[in-house]
Amino acid sequence: MADGPILQTPDAGAAESPPSINGFEDTGEFQHFKTVMRRVLAVPKAELDRKVRQAKKRSPRSGNPNAPGRKANKPA
């Protein structure tokens, strides 16, 4: 609970309408997002595959059947 009365300004309930699709794509924030995502997605598949293999080899869970995230091998 609040200790005192809540004061509202005349436009406190007025929400800014969201921009249209075309207006959103023209914003600086979206342009920055597109630039960053292009750099992220530009990694060659061969390099990405190599990094995944290295990460699997270096993983502390590698070869440990009792590591967290592993399915339990229950006898049938």
Buried (B, 14 or more C-beta within 10 A) or exposed (E): EEEEEEEEEEEEEEEEEEEEEEEEEEEEEEEEEEEEEEEEEEEEEEEEEEEEEEEEEEEEEEEEEEEEEEEEEEEE
